[in-house]
């Protein structure tokens, strides 16, 4: 397999991996926001 | 690694990563469906974004709801029932366009029944009542499809 083809595969894999991590982080933040907005408003209650 | 096996391994790696991205993407869409959009956030999005958002007003009473006051550019879909929508609005509701569902008070149960009709949809937090309370632009009157002339439909 030629080196430039190998580099092409590696770049594609890296881009996908970065995209996946980005999506995971974004989803975690969204899930936290969602659980905050749906949690019962008991914080600060006497 | 054998020369023949290497492309197969790379293809497998790319396939696995693509599948992971697809799974997370689907999860993102699902999460976004559940998070309501605040009136100010919707206003900012409509005013600045180039994304073509569709606003669907699902309040059951068109005369007392939509015709009395609605978000500019909103399309009426009373009770989320296409048969009850004004004729002019029926072919203006696109299931695949990013959508914001507007109910009277932002009731989650009402909105979620309708959200399932669209590929990507969120509900307006607090519904039309919150939009009015936030003193954001309103329109009134019967639904009229957007004119082809320039200058219409801006917030």
N, CA and C atoms of all chains as a GROMACS GRO file, in nm:
protein
  603
    1UNK      N    1   0.084  -0.120   0.000
    1UNK     CA    2   0.000   0.000   0.000
    1UNK      C    3   0.088   0.125   0.000
    2UNK      N    4   0.056   0.216  -0.086
    2UNK     CA    5   0.142   0.334  -0.099
    2UNK      C    6   0.125   0.428   0.021
    3UNK      N    7   0.232   0.500   0.047
    3UNK     CA    8   0.234   0.586   0.166
    3UNK      C    9   0.124   0.692   0.160
    4UNK      N   10   0.104   0.752   0.042
    4UNK     CA   11   0.004   0.860   0.037
    4UNK      C   12  -0.138   0.806   0.060
    5UNK      N   13  -0.162   0.685   0.019
    5UNK     CA   14  -0.295   0.624   0.045
    5UNK      C   15  -0.311   0.598   0.195
    6UNK      N   16  -0.201   0.552   0.255
    6UNK     CA   17  -0.202   0.528   0.400
    6UNK      C   18  -0.229   0.659   0.475
    7UNK      N   19  -0.165   0.766   0.430
    7UNK     CA   20  -0.185   0.898   0.495
    7UNK      C   21  -0.331   0.942   0.480
    8UNK      N   22  -0.385   0.918   0.362
    8UNK     CA   23  -0.525   0.954   0.335
    8UNK      C   24  -0.619   0.880   0.432
    9UNK      N   25  -0.597   0.752   0.448
    9UNK     CA   26  -0.678   0.672   0.541
    9UNK      C   27  -0.662   0.726   0.684
   10UNK      N   28  -0.537   0.756   0.720
   10UNK     CA   29  -0.510   0.802   0.857
   10UNK      C   30  -0.579   0.936   0.884
   11UNK      N   31  -0.575   1.026   0.784
   11UNK     CA   32  -0.640   1.157   0.800
   11UNK      C   33  -0.791   1.139   0.814
   12UNK      N   34  -0.848   1.051   0.731
   12UNK     CA   35  -0.993   1.025   0.739
   12UNK      C   36  -1.030   0.968   0.876
   13UNK      N   37  -0.949   0.874   0.924
   13UNK     CA   38  -0.976   0.814   1.055
   13UNK      C   39  -0.965   0.918   1.166
   14UNK      N   40  -0.865   1.005   1.154
   14UNK     CA   41  -0.846   1.109   1.256
   14UNK      C   42  -0.965   1.206   1.256
   15UNK      N   43  -1.009   1.245   1.136
   15UNK     CA   44  -1.123   1.337   1.125
   15UNK      C   45  -1.248   1.274   1.188
   16UNK      N   46  -1.270   1.147   1.160
   16UNK     CA   47  -1.386   1.079   1.218
   16UNK      C   48  -1.374   1.069   1.370
   17UNK      N   49  -1.253   1.038   1.417
   17UNK     CA   50  -1.233   1.026   1.562
   17UNK      C   51  -1.257   1.160   1.631
   18UNK      N   52  -1.206   1.268   1.571
   18UNK     CA   53  -1.226   1.402   1.628
   18UNK      C   54  -1.376   1.436   1.628
   19UNK      N   55  -1.442   1.405   1.518
   19UNK     CA   56  -1.586   1.431   1.508
   19UNK      C   57  -1.664   1.353   1.614
   20UNK      N   58  -1.623   1.230   1.634
   20UNK     CA   59  -1.692   1.146   1.733
   20UNK      C   60  -1.674   1.202   1.874
   21UNK      N   61  -1.549   1.240   1.906
   21UNK     CA   62  -1.525   1.297   2.040
   21UNK      C   63  -1.602   1.428   2.058
   22UNK      N   64  -1.603   1.508   1.954
   22UNK     CA   65  -1.677   1.635   1.962
   22UNK      C   66  -1.824   1.611   1.987
   23UNK      N   67  -1.880   1.518   1.913
   23UNK     CA   68  -2.023   1.486   1.930
   23UNK      C   69  -2.050   1.432   2.070
   24UNK      N   70  -1.960   1.346   2.118
   24UNK     CA   71  -1.977   1.288   2.253
   24UNK      C   72  -1.978   1.397   2.359
   25UNK      N   73  -1.883   1.490   2.346
   25UNK     CA   74  -1.875   1.601   2.443
   25UNK      C   75  -2.001   1.687   2.437
   26UNK      N   76  -2.042   1.718   2.314
   26UNK     CA   77  -2.162   1.799   2.296
   26UNK      C   78  -2.285   1.729   2.354
   27UNK      N   79  -2.294   1.599   2.331
   27UNK     CA   80  -2.408   1.523   2.381
   27UNK      C   81  -2.409   1.519   2.534
   28UNK      N   82  -2.289   1.505   2.593
   28UNK     CA   83  -2.281   1.504   2.739
   28UNK      C   84  -2.329   1.638   2.795
   29UNK      N   85  -2.288   1.747   2.731
   29UNK     CA   86  -2.330   1.880   2.776
   29UNK      C   87  -2.481   1.896   2.762
   30UNK      N   88  -2.534   1.849   2.648
   30UNK     CA   89  -2.679   1.857   2.626
   30UNK      C   90  -2.756   1.774   2.728
   31UNK      N   91  -2.705   1.654   2.757
   31UNK     CA   92  -2.772   1.568   2.855
   31UNK      C   93  -2.772   1.633   2.992
   32UNK      N   94  -2.660   1.699   3.027
   32UNK     CA   95  -2.653   1.767   3.157
   32UNK      C   96  -2.754   1.881   3.162
   33UNK      N   97  -2.763   1.955   3.050
   33UNK     CA   98  -2.858   2.067   3.042
   33UNK      C   99  -3.001   2.016   3.054
   34UNK      N  100  -3.025   1.904   2.990
   34UNK     CA  101  -3.160   1.847   2.994
   34UNK      C  102  -3.196   1.801   3.134
   35UNK      N  103  -3.100   1.734   3.203
   35UNK     CA  104  -3.132   1.686   3.338
   35UNK      C  105  -3.149   1.803   3.434
   36UNK      N  106  -3.078   1.914   3.408
   36UNK     CA  107  -3.097   2.034   3.491
   36UNK      C  108  -3.236   2.092   3.470
   37UNK      N  109  -3.278   2.098   3.343
   37UNK     CA  110  -3.407   2.161   3.314
   37UNK      C  111  -3.524   2.074   3.357
   38UNK      N  112  -3.504   1.942   3.367
   38UNK     CA  113  -3.616   1.856   3.407
   38UNK      C  114  -3.611   1.818   3.555
   39UNK      N  115  -3.500   1.850   3.625
   39UNK     CA  116  -3.488   1.816   3.768
   39UNK      C  117  -3.590   1.896   3.847
   40UNK      N  118  -3.650   1.837   3.952
   40UNK     CA  119  -3.745   1.913   4.033
   40UNK      C  120  -3.678   2.032   4.098
   41UNK      N  121  -3.749   2.143   4.101
   41UNK     CA  122  -3.690   2.268   4.152
   41UNK      C  123  -3.690   2.269   4.302
   42UNK      N  124  -3.603   2.186   4.361
   42UNK     CA  125  -3.598   2.176   4.508
   42UNK      C  126  -3.475   2.246   4.563
   43UNK      N  127  -3.381   2.283   4.469
   43UNK     CA  128  -3.258   2.346   4.516
   43UNK      C  129  -3.290   2.479   4.582
   44UNK      N  130  -3.239   2.501   4.699
   44UNK     CA  131  -3.256   2.628   4.766
   44UNK      C  132  -3.386   2.636   4.845
   45UNK      N  133  -3.467   2.529   4.835
   45UNK     CA  134  -3.593   2.530   4.909
   45UNK      C  135  -3.565   2.508   5.058
   46UNK      N  136  -3.642   2.568   5.143
   46UNK     CA  137  -3.616   2.552   5.286
   46UNK      C  138  -3.646   2.410   5.331
   47UNK      N  139   0.223  -0.618   0.879
   47UNK     CA  140   0.091  -0.642   0.823
   47UNK      C  141   0.102  -0.680   0.674
   48UNK      N  142   0.029  -0.777   0.633
   48UNK     CA  143   0.035  -0.817   0.492
   48UNK      C  144  -0.025  -0.706   0.406
   49UNK      N  145   0.031  -0.692   0.286
   49UNK     CA  146  -0.010  -0.584   0.197
   49UNK      C  147  -0.158  -0.590   0.163
   50UNK      N  148  -0.210  -0.713   0.151
   50UNK     CA  149  -0.352  -0.726   0.114
   50UNK      C  150  -0.446  -0.695   0.229
   51UNK      N  151  -0.399  -0.723   0.348
   51UNK     CA  152  -0.485  -0.706   0.465
   51UNK      C  153  -0.496  -0.559   0.508
   52UNK      N  154  -0.396  -0.481   0.476
   52UNK     CA  155  -0.393  -0.344   0.527
   52UNK      C  156  -0.514  -0.258   0.484
   53UNK      N  157  -0.549  -0.257   0.354
   53UNK     CA  158  -0.668  -0.176   0.317
   53UNK      C  159  -0.794  -0.223   0.388
   54UNK      N  160  -0.804  -0.353   0.410
   54UNK     CA  161  -0.923  -0.408   0.478
   54UNK      C  162  -0.928  -0.357   0.621
   55UNK      N  163  -0.812  -0.355   0.687
   55UNK     CA  164  -0.806  -0.306   0.826
   55UNK      C  165  -0.844  -0.158   0.830
   56UNK      N  166  -0.788  -0.080   0.738
   56UNK     CA  167  -0.823   0.063   0.734
   56UNK      C  168  -0.972   0.083   0.710
   57UNK      N  169  -1.025   0.006   0.616
   57UNK     CA  170  -1.169   0.018   0.585
   57UNK      C  171  -1.253  -0.017   0.708
   58UNK      N  172  -1.209  -0.120   0.781
   58UNK     CA  173  -1.282  -0.160   0.903
   58UNK      C  174  -1.276  -0.050   1.007
   59UNK      N  175  -1.158   0.010   1.022
   59UNK     CA  176  -1.142   0.120   1.120
   59UNK      C  177  -1.235   0.236   1.083
   60UNK      N  178  -1.235   0.272   0.955
   60UNK     CA  179  -1.321   0.383   0.910
   60UNK      C  180  -1.469   0.348   0.927
   61UNK      N  181  -1.503   0.224   0.901
   61UNK     CA  182  -1.644   0.184   0.916
   61UNK      C  183  -1.687   0.192   1.062
   62UNK      N  184  -1.600   0.146   1.152
   62UNK     CA  185  -1.634   0.151   1.295
   62UNK      C  186  -1.648   0.296   1.340
   63UNK      N  187  -1.554   0.380   1.300
   63UNK     CA  188  -1.560   0.522   1.340
   63UNK      C  189  -1.684   0.590   1.281
   64UNK      N  190  -1.716   0.556   1.157
   64UNK     CA  191  -1.837   0.614   1.095
   64UNK      C  192  -1.961   0.572   1.171
   65UNK      N  193  -1.964   0.447   1.212
   65UNK     CA  194  -2.080   0.398   1.288
   65UNK      C  195  -2.091   0.471   1.421
   66UNK      N  196  -1.977   0.494   1.486
   66UNK     CA  197  -1.979   0.567   1.614
   66UNK      C  198  -2.031   0.709   1.595
   67UNK      N  199  -1.984   0.774   1.488
   67UNK     CA  200  -2.030   0.911   1.459
   67UNK      C  201  -2.181   0.910   1.433
   68UNK      N  202  -2.227   0.810   1.358
   68UNK     CA  203  -2.371   0.803   1.326
   68UNK      C  204  -2.453   0.783   1.454
   69UNK      N  205  -2.404   0.697   1.543
   69UNK     CA  206  -2.477   0.672   1.669
   69UNK      C  207  -2.485   0.800   1.752
   70UNK      N  208  -2.371   0.869   1.764
   70UNK     CA  209  -2.371   0.994   1.842
   70UNK      C  210  -2.458   1.100   1.776
   71UNK      N  211  -2.456   1.104   1.645
   71UNK     CA  212  -2.539   1.200   1.572
   71UNK      C  213  -2.687   1.176   1.598
   72UNK      N  214  -2.724   1.049   1.598
   72UNK     CA  215  -2.865   1.015   1.625
   72UNK      C  216  -2.902   1.053   1.768
   73UNK      N  217  -2.806   1.029   1.859
   73UNK     CA  218  -2.831   1.063   2.000
   73UNK      C  219  -2.846   1.215   2.015
   74UNK      N  220  -2.764   1.290   1.941
   74UNK     CA  221  -2.772   1.436   1.944
   74UNK      C  222  -2.911   1.483   1.901
   75UNK      N  223  -2.959   1.426   1.790
   75UNK     CA  224  -3.092   1.464   1.739
   75UNK      C  225  -3.199   1.434   1.844
   76UNK      N  226  -3.185   1.319   1.910
   76UNK     CA  227  -3.283   1.279   2.011
   76UNK      C  228  -3.281   1.374   2.131
   77UNK      N  229  -3.160   1.411   2.173
   77UNK     CA  230  -3.147   1.504   2.287
   77UNK      C  231  -3.201   1.641   2.252
   78UNK      N  232  -3.170   1.685   2.129
   78UNK     CA  233  -3.217   1.818   2.088
   78UNK      C  234  -3.369   1.826   2.083
   79UNK      N  235  -3.430   1.714   2.051
   79UNK     CA  236  -3.576   1.710   2.050
   79UNK      C  237  -3.635   1.739   2.188
   80UNK      N  238  -3.562   1.695   2.290
   80UNK     CA  239  -3.616   1.704   2.426
   80UNK      C  240  -3.590   1.840   2.491
   81UNK      N  241  -3.491   1.911   2.440
   81UNK     CA  242  -3.457   2.039   2.503
   81UNK      C  243  -3.539   2.151   2.439
   82UNK      N  244  -3.619   2.222   2.519
   82UNK     CA  245  -3.698   2.330   2.460
   82UNK      C  246  -3.610   2.449   2.424
   83UNK      N  247  -3.654   2.523   2.325
   83UNK     CA  248  -3.581   2.643   2.285
   83UNK      C  249  -3.647   2.763   2.353
   84UNK      N  250  -3.567   2.848   2.416
   84UNK     CA  251  -3.622   2.965   2.485
   84UNK      C  252  -3.663   3.071   2.382
   85UNK      N  253  -3.764   3.153   2.415
   85UNK     CA  254  -3.809   3.253   2.318
   85UNK      C  255  -3.697   3.343   2.266
   86UNK      N  256  -3.612   3.392   2.359
   86UNK     CA  257  -3.503   3.481   2.316
   86UNK      C  258  -3.406   3.409   2.222
   87UNK      N  259  -3.381   3.282   2.254
   87UNK     CA  260  -3.290   3.203   2.173
   87UNK      C  261  -3.348   3.184   2.032
   88UNK      N  262  -3.478   3.157   2.027
   88UNK     CA  263  -3.543   3.139   1.897
   88UNK      C  264  -3.538   3.270   1.818
   89UNK      N  265  -3.564   3.380   1.886
   89UNK     CA  266  -3.562   3.510   1.819
   89UNK      C  267  -3.423   3.538   1.760
   90UNK      N  268  -3.321   3.512   1.842
   90UNK     CA  269  -3.183   3.534   1.794
   90UNK      C  270  -3.153   3.444   1.675
   91UNK      N  271  -3.197   3.319   1.684
   91UNK     CA  272  -3.171   3.225   1.575
   91UNK      C  273  -3.240   3.272   1.447
   92UNK      N  274  -3.365   3.315   1.460
   92UNK     CA  275  -3.439   3.359   1.342
   92UNK      C  276  -3.378   3.487   1.284
   93UNK      N  277  -3.330   3.573   1.374
   93UNK     CA  278  -3.279   3.701   1.328
   93UNK      C  279  -3.141   3.689   1.264
   94UNK      N  280  -3.058   3.599   1.315
   94UNK     CA  281  -2.919   3.597   1.268
   94UNK      C  282  -2.879   3.473   1.188
   95UNK      N  283  -2.952   3.364   1.208
   95UNK     CA  284  -2.908   3.240   1.145
   95UNK      C  285  -2.949   3.234   1.000
   96UNK      N  286  -2.868   3.168   0.922
   96UNK     CA  287  -2.906   3.147   0.782
   96UNK      C  288  -2.980   3.015   0.767
   97UNK      N  289  -2.992   2.943   0.879
   97UNK     CA  290  -3.067   2.817   0.876
   97UNK      C  291  -3.214   2.848   0.853
   98UNK      N  292  -3.277   2.769   0.770
   98UNK     CA  293  -3.416   2.793   0.739
   98UNK      C  294  -3.505   2.718   0.840
   99UNK      N  295  -3.542   2.785   0.949
   99UNK     CA  296  -3.627   2.724   1.051
   99UNK      C  297  -3.772   2.736   1.012
  100UNK      N  298  -3.849   2.638   1.053
  100UNK     CA  299  -3.992   2.639   1.030
  100UNK      C  300  -4.060   2.648   1.167
  101UNK      N  301  -4.152   2.742   1.181
  101UNK     CA  302  -4.222   2.756   1.308
  101UNK      C  303  -4.365   2.707   1.288
  102UNK      N  304  -4.402   2.609   1.367
  102UNK     CA  305  -4.535   2.550   1.352
  102UNK      C  306  -4.615   2.577   1.479
  103UNK      N  307  -4.726   2.645   1.460
  103UNK     CA  308  -4.814   2.683   1.572
  103UNK      C  309  -4.922   2.576   1.587
  104UNK      N  310  -4.920   2.503   1.698
  104UNK     CA  311  -5.013   2.390   1.712
  104UNK      C  312  -5.131   2.420   1.806
  105UNK      N  313  -5.150   2.548   1.839
  105UNK     CA  314  -5.263   2.581   1.928
  105UNK      C  315  -5.394   2.540   1.861
  106UNK      N  316  -5.480   2.479   1.941
  106UNK     CA  317  -5.600   2.415   1.887
  106UNK      C  318  -5.698   2.514   1.824
  107UNK      N  319  -5.715   2.630   1.886
  107UNK     CA  320  -5.813   2.727   1.837
  107UNK      C  321  -5.743   2.829   1.746
  108UNK      N  322  -5.767   2.818   1.616
  108UNK     CA  323  -5.699   2.908   1.521
  108UNK      C  324  -5.746   3.052   1.539
  109UNK      N  325  -5.877   3.070   1.558
  109UNK     CA  326  -5.931   3.206   1.567
  109UNK      C  327  -5.880   3.279   1.691
  110UNK      N  328  -5.884   3.212   1.804
  110UNK     CA  329  -5.842   3.278   1.928
  110UNK      C  330  -5.692   3.265   1.953
  111UNK      N  331  -5.630   3.174   1.885
  111UNK     CA  332  -5.486   3.153   1.903
  111UNK      C  333  -5.406   3.217   1.793
  112UNK      N  334  -5.394   3.145   1.683
  112UNK     CA  335  -5.307   3.190   1.573
  112UNK      C  336  -5.349   3.327   1.516
  113UNK      N  337  -5.477   3.342   1.487
  113UNK     CA  338  -5.520   3.466   1.420
  113UNK      C  339  -5.513   3.586   1.514
  114UNK      N  340  -5.522   3.561   1.642
  114UNK     CA  341  -5.512   3.670   1.740
  114UNK      C  342  -5.367   3.717   1.752
  115UNK      N  343  -5.276   3.624   1.760
  115UNK     CA  344  -5.134   3.659   1.775
  115UNK      C  345  -5.048   3.537   1.747
  116UNK      N  346  -4.946   3.556   1.664
  116UNK     CA  347  -4.854   3.446   1.637
  116UNK      C  348  -4.714   3.499   1.605
  117UNK      N  349  -4.619   3.409   1.610
  117UNK     CA  350  -4.482   3.446   1.577
  117UNK      C  351  -4.476   3.473   1.427
  118UNK      N  352  -4.414   3.584   1.385
  118UNK     CA  353  -4.407   3.612   1.241
  118UNK      C  354  -4.349   3.494   1.163
  119UNK      N  355  -4.418   3.456   1.059
  119UNK     CA  356  -4.371   3.346   0.974
  119UNK      C  357  -4.418   3.209   1.019
  120UNK      N  358  -4.490   3.202   1.132
  120UNK     CA  359  -4.536   3.072   1.183
  120UNK      C  360  -4.646   3.016   1.092
  121UNK      N  361  -4.651   2.884   1.085
  121UNK     CA  362  -4.752   2.816   1.005
  121UNK      C  363  -4.849   2.747   1.102
  122UNK      N  364  -4.982   2.769   1.084
  122UNK     CA  365  -5.076   2.705   1.178
  122UNK      C  366  -5.097   2.557   1.147
  123UNK      N  367  -5.094   2.477   1.251
  123UNK     CA  368  -5.123   2.333   1.239
  123UNK      C  369  -5.200   2.294   1.366
  124UNK      N  370  -5.329   2.334   1.373
  124UNK     CA  371  -5.406   2.317   1.498
  124UNK      C  372  -5.410   2.171   1.545
  125UNK      N  373  -5.373   2.152   1.670
  125UNK     CA  374  -5.375   2.017   1.728
  125UNK      C  375  -5.283   1.919   1.656
  126UNK      N  376  -5.192   1.972   1.579
  126UNK     CA  377  -5.097   1.892   1.502
  126UNK      C  378  -5.170   1.803   1.400
  127UNK      N  379  -5.286   1.848   1.356
  127UNK     CA  380  -5.366   1.771   1.262
  127UNK      C  381  -5.370   1.844   1.128
  128UNK      N  382  -5.311   1.782   1.029
  128UNK     CA  383  -5.300   1.846   0.898
  128UNK      C  384  -5.437   1.876   0.838
  129UNK      N  385  -5.535   1.792   0.870
  129UNK     CA  386  -5.670   1.811   0.815
  129UNK      C  387  -5.734   1.939   0.867
  130UNK      N  388  -5.692   1.985   0.986
  130UNK     CA  389  -5.750   2.106   1.045
  130UNK      C  390  -5.674   2.232   1.007
  131UNK      N  391  -5.562   2.217   0.941
  131UNK     CA  392  -5.481   2.334   0.904
  131UNK      C  393  -5.548   2.409   0.790
  132UNK      N  394  -5.536   2.543   0.787
  132UNK     CA  395  -5.591   2.617   0.674
  132UNK      C  396  -5.531   2.563   0.543
  133UNK      N  397  -5.613   2.565   0.438
  133UNK     CA  398  -5.570   2.504   0.312
  133UNK      C  399  -5.438   2.560   0.261
  134UNK      N  400  -5.422   2.690   0.277
  134UNK     CA  401  -5.300   2.754   0.226
  134UNK      C  402  -5.174   2.707   0.300
  135UNK      N  403  -5.195   2.658   0.424
  135UNK     CA  404  -5.080   2.618   0.506
  135UNK      C  405  -5.041   2.472   0.488
  136UNK      N  406  -5.134   2.393   0.433
  136UNK     CA  407  -5.112   2.248   0.428
  136UNK      C  408  -4.986   2.208   0.354
  137UNK      N  409  -4.962   2.273   0.241
  137UNK     CA  410  -4.842   2.233   0.166
  137UNK      C  411  -4.721   2.319   0.203
  138UNK      N  412  -4.733   2.391   0.315
  138UNK     CA  413  -4.620   2.473   0.363
  138UNK      C  414  -4.557   2.412   0.488
  139UNK      N  415  -4.599   2.291   0.522
  139UNK     CA  416  -4.542   2.225   0.640
  139UNK      C  417  -4.452   2.112   0.591
  140UNK      N  418  -4.322   2.129   0.618
  140UNK     CA  419  -4.223   2.035   0.565
  140UNK      C  420  -4.164   1.951   0.679
  141UNK      N  421  -4.186   1.818   0.677
  141UNK     CA  422  -4.138   1.733   0.787
  141UNK      C  423  -3.987   1.730   0.803
  142UNK      N  424  -3.912   1.758   0.696
  142UNK     CA  425  -3.766   1.743   0.706
  142UNK      C  426  -3.694   1.873   0.739
  143UNK      N  427  -3.768   1.983   0.750
  143UNK     CA  428  -3.705   2.112   0.781
  143UNK      C  429  -3.696   2.127   0.934
  144UNK      N  430  -3.583   2.181   0.988
  144UNK     CA  431  -3.576   2.203   1.133
  144UNK      C  432  -3.694   2.287   1.181
  145UNK      N  433  -3.762   2.237   1.283
  145UNK     CA  434  -3.891   2.294   1.322
  145UNK      C  435  -3.895   2.332   1.470
  146UNK      N  436  -3.968   2.439   1.499
  146UNK     CA  437  -3.997   2.474   1.638
  146UNK      C  438  -4.149   2.466   1.655
  147UNK      N  439  -4.190   2.388   1.755
  147UNK     CA  440  -4.333   2.370   1.780
  147UNK      C  441  -4.377   2.472   1.885
  148UNK      N  442  -4.480   2.548   1.850
  148UNK     CA  443  -4.531   2.650   1.941
  148UNK      C  444  -4.669   2.608   1.990
  149UNK      N  445  -4.680   2.585   2.120
  149UNK     CA  446  -4.811   2.556   2.177
  149UNK      C  447  -4.852   2.675   2.263
  150UNK      N  448  -4.965   2.666   2.330
  150UNK     CA  449  -5.013   2.783   2.407
  150UNK      C  450  -4.920   2.815   2.523
  151UNK      N  451  -4.886   2.712   2.602
  151UNK     CA  452  -4.803   2.736   2.721
  151UNK      C  453  -4.675   2.652   2.723
  152UNK      N  454  -4.641   2.594   2.610
  152UNK     CA  455  -4.518   2.514   2.602
  152UNK      C  456  -4.530   2.380   2.668
  153UNK      N  457  -4.653   2.329   2.675
  153UNK     CA  458  -4.676   2.199   2.740
  153UNK      C  459  -4.599   2.089   2.666
  154UNK      N  460  -4.517   2.014   2.741
  154UNK     CA  461  -4.428   1.914   2.680
  154UNK      C  462  -4.507   1.801   2.614
  155UNK      N  463  -4.615   1.757   2.677
  155UNK     CA  464  -4.691   1.644   2.623
  155UNK      C  465  -4.753   1.681   2.488
  156UNK      N  466  -4.810   1.801   2.479
  156UNK     CA  467  -4.870   1.849   2.354
  156UNK      C  468  -4.766   1.853   2.243
  157UNK      N  469  -4.652   1.914   2.279
  157UNK     CA  470  -4.548   1.934   2.178
  157UNK      C  471  -4.487   1.802   2.133
  158UNK      N  472  -4.463   1.711   2.226
  158UNK     CA  473  -4.395   1.588   2.188
  158UNK      C  474  -4.478   1.500   2.094
  159UNK      N  475  -4.609   1.511   2.106
  159UNK     CA  476  -4.695   1.438   2.014
  159UNK      C  477  -4.670   1.488   1.871
  160UNK      N  478  -4.644   1.617   1.861
  160UNK     CA  479  -4.625   1.677   1.729
  160UNK      C  480  -4.480   1.664   1.680
  161UNK      N  481  -4.388   1.667   1.774
  161UNK     CA  482  -4.247   1.661   1.738
  161UNK      C  483  -4.215   1.536   1.657
  162UNK      N  484  -4.284   1.426   1.688
  162UNK     CA  485  -4.259   1.300   1.619
  162UNK      C  486  -4.286   1.308   1.469
  163UNK      N  487  -4.365   1.408   1.427
  163UNK     CA  488  -4.396   1.424   1.284
  163UNK      C  489  -4.278   1.477   1.205
  164UNK      N  490  -4.182   1.539   1.277
  164UNK     CA  491  -4.073   1.609   1.208
  164UNK      C  492  -3.939   1.540   1.230
  165UNK      N  493  -3.851   1.555   1.135
  165UNK     CA  494  -3.718   1.494   1.145
  165UNK      C  495  -3.639   1.560   1.258
  166UNK      N  496  -3.642   1.692   1.265
  166UNK     CA  497  -3.568   1.765   1.369
  166UNK      C  498  -3.659   1.874   1.421
  167UNK      N  499  -3.710   1.855   1.542
  167UNK     CA  500  -3.803   1.954   1.596
  167UNK      C  501  -3.780   1.973   1.745
  168UNK      N  502  -3.803   2.095   1.790
  168UNK     CA  503  -3.796   2.128   1.932
  168UNK      C  504  -3.920   2.208   1.966
  169UNK      N  505  -3.950   2.215   2.095
  169UNK     CA  506  -4.067   2.294   2.134
  169UNK      C  507  -4.020   2.429   2.188
  170UNK      N  508  -4.108   2.526   2.179
  170UNK     CA  509  -4.077   2.658   2.235
  170UNK      C  510  -4.110   2.656   2.384
  171UNK      N  511  -4.008   2.682   2.467
  171UNK     CA  512  -4.029   2.680   2.612
  171UNK      C  513  -4.129   2.788   2.651
  172UNK      N  514  -4.231   2.749   2.722
  172UNK     CA  515  -4.333   2.845   2.765
  172UNK      C  516  -4.435   2.878   2.658
  173UNK      N  517  -4.415   2.826   2.538
  173UNK     CA  518  -4.510   2.845   2.428
  173UNK      C  519  -4.529   2.990   2.389
  174UNK      N  520  -4.645   3.019   2.330
  174UNK     CA  521  -4.674   3.154   2.282
  174UNK      C  522  -4.682   3.253   2.399
  175UNK      N  523  -4.726   3.201   2.516
  175UNK     CA  524  -4.737   3.290   2.633
  175UNK      C  525  -4.600   3.347   2.670
  176UNK      N  526  -4.496   3.264   2.662
  176UNK     CA  527  -4.362   3.311   2.696
  176UNK      C  528  -4.309   3.407   2.589
  177UNK      N  529  -4.344   3.382   2.464
  177UNK     CA  530  -4.301   3.470   2.354
  177UNK      C  531  -4.362   3.610   2.375
  178UNK      N  532  -4.491   3.612   2.408
  178UNK     CA  533  -4.561   3.740   2.431
  178UNK      C  534  -4.502   3.809   2.555
  179UNK      N  535  -4.480   3.731   2.660
  179UNK     CA  536  -4.425   3.788   2.784
  179UNK      C  537  -4.286   3.847   2.762
  180UNK      N  538  -4.211   3.789   2.670
  180UNK     CA  539  -4.076   3.839   2.641
  180UNK      C  540  -4.078   3.962   2.549
  181UNK      N  541  -4.200   4.004   2.512
  181UNK     CA  542  -4.221   4.121   2.426
  181UNK      C  543  -4.145   4.110   2.293
  182UNK      N  544  -4.153   3.994   2.235
  182UNK     CA  545  -4.089   3.971   2.105
  182UNK      C  546  -4.192   3.999   1.995
  183UNK      N  547  -4.147   4.022   1.871
  183UNK     CA  548  -4.241   4.060   1.764
  183UNK      C  549  -4.352   3.958   1.744
  184UNK      N  550  -4.471   4.011   1.722
  184UNK     CA  551  -4.588   3.925   1.699
  184UNK      C  552  -4.655   3.968   1.570
  185UNK      N  553  -4.732   3.879   1.516
  185UNK     CA  554  -4.812   3.908   1.398
  185UNK      C  555  -4.954   3.864   1.430
  186UNK      N  556  -5.049   3.908   1.352
  186UNK     CA  557  -5.187   3.862   1.374
  186UNK      C  558  -5.255   3.845   1.240
  187UNK      N  559  -5.371   3.784   1.243
  187UNK     CA  560  -5.447   3.764   1.119
  187UNK      C  561  -5.432   3.624   1.064
  188UNK      N  562  -5.508   3.601   0.957
  188UNK     CA  563  -5.508   3.468   0.894
  188UNK      C  564  -5.373   3.434   0.835
  189UNK      N  565  -5.350   3.306   0.815
  189UNK     CA  566  -5.224   3.264   0.755
  189UNK      C  567  -5.221   3.303   0.608
  190UNK      N  568  -5.111   3.362   0.568
  190UNK     CA  569  -5.090   3.394   0.427
  190UNK      C  570  -4.954   3.338   0.388
  191UNK      N  571  -4.948   3.258   0.282
  191UNK     CA  572  -4.818   3.203   0.241
  191UNK      C  573  -4.722   3.316   0.207
  192UNK      N  574  -4.591   3.294   0.228
  192UNK     CA  575  -4.496   3.401   0.201
  192UNK      C  576  -4.503   3.448   0.056
  193UNK      N  577  -4.493   3.579   0.041
  193UNK     CA  578  -4.499   3.638  -0.093
  193UNK      C  579  -4.365   3.618  -0.162
  194UNK      N  580  -4.370   3.610  -0.295
  194UNK     CA  581  -4.245   3.597  -0.371
  194UNK      C  582  -4.174   3.732  -0.382
  195UNK      N  583  -4.250   3.839  -0.349
  195UNK     CA  584  -4.190   3.973  -0.355
  195UNK      C  585  -4.090   3.989  -0.241
  196UNK      N  586  -3.990   4.070  -0.262
  196UNK     CA  587  -3.888   4.092  -0.159
  196UNK      C  588  -3.945   4.173  -0.044
  197UNK      N  589  -3.888   4.155   0.072
  197UNK     CA  590  -3.923   4.239   0.186
  197UNK      C  591  -4.022   4.177   0.283
  198UNK      N  592  -4.072   4.058   0.255
  198UNK     CA  593  -4.169   3.998   0.346
  198UNK      C  594  -4.105   3.898   0.441
  199UNK      N  595  -4.168   3.877   0.553
  199UNK     CA  596  -4.128   3.769   0.643
  199UNK      C  597  -4.012   3.795   0.734
  200UNK      N  598  -3.965   3.921   0.741
  200UNK     CA  599  -3.852   3.949   0.831
  200UNK      C  600  -3.902   3.981   0.971
  201UNK      N  601  -3.823   3.944   1.068
  201UNK     CA  602  -3.856   3.978   1.206
  201UNK      C  603  -3.811   4.119   1.236
   0.00000   0.00000   0.00000
